[in-house]
């Protein structure tokens, strides 16, 4: 982003929102190298992986999950909710 774009963004969103966005971008550097459940490796340069994997951020903790683990978790949650 150039300076003009940053100023326009700061003005439109307000300083507080800009700071929150900066914190979230900084958390991207904390992204794990593998799935938190099955330890499958994650390649940041693979476009398909970037679009299909899920990132969960809770209380400053960044977790990464592969599509298979997310699917299994959703199936388990659906089964649990039915009973």
C-alpha positions in Angstrom: 0.0 0.0 0.0 1.3 3.4 -0.7 0.9 6.4 1.6 -2.2 7.8 -0.1 -4.0 4.4 0.2 -3.0 4.0 3.9 -4.3 7.5 4.7 -7.6 6.9 2.9 -8.0 3.6 4.7 -7.2 5.1 8.1 -9.6 7.9 7.5 -12.4 5.6 6.3 -12.0 2.9 8.9 -10.7 4.9 11.8 -7.5 4.5 13.6 -8.7 1.8 15.9 -9.9 -0.5 13.1 -6.6 0.0 11.3 -4.6 -1.0 14.4 -6.8 -4.2 14.7 -6.1 -5.0 11.1 -2.4 -4.5 11.6 -2.5 -6.9 14.6 -4.3 -9.6 12.5 -1.7 -9.2 9.7 1.1 -9.6 12.2 -0.5 -12.8 13.5 -0.2 -14.3 9.9 3.5 -14.5 10.6 2.7 -16.8 13.5 1.0 -19.3 11.2 2.0 -22.9 11.9 3.8 -25.0 9.3 1.5 -28.0 9.7 -2.1 -29.0 10.6 -2.6 -28.9 14.3 -4.5 -32.3 14.3 -2.8 -34.6 11.8 0.6 -32.8 11.3 0.2 -32.6 7.5 2.6 -30.0 6.2 1.3 -26.7 4.9 2.9 -25.0 1.9 2.2 -21.2 1.9 3.2 -21.0 -1.8 0.6 -23.5 -2.9 -2.5 -21.6 -3.9 -4.8 -24.5 -3.5 -3.6 -25.1 0.0 -4.0 -21.5 0.9 -7.6 -21.4 -0.3 -8.7 -24.8 1.2 -7.0 -24.9 4.6 -8.7 -23.2 7.7 -7.0 -20.8 10.1 -8.6 -20.4 13.5 -7.5 -17.5 15.8 -8.7 -17.6 19.4 -7.2 -15.3 22.1 -3.9 -14.6 20.3 -3.4 -18.3 19.4 -3.2 -19.2 15.7 -4.2 -22.7 14.7 -4.1 -24.2 11.2 -6.3 -27.2 10.0 -6.3 -29.2 6.8 -9.6 -29.7 4.9 -9.8 -33.4 6.0 -9.6 -32.5 9.7 -12.1 -29.7 9.3 -14.5 -32.1 7.6 -14.1 -34.8 10.3 -14.7 -32.2 13.0 -17.9 -30.9 11.3 -19.2 -34.5 10.8 -18.6 -35.2 14.5 -20.3 -32.0 15.5 -23.3 -32.8 13.4 -23.6 -36.3 14.9 -23.3 -34.9 18.4 -26.0 -32.2 17.7 -28.4 -34.8 16.4 -28.3 -36.9 19.6 
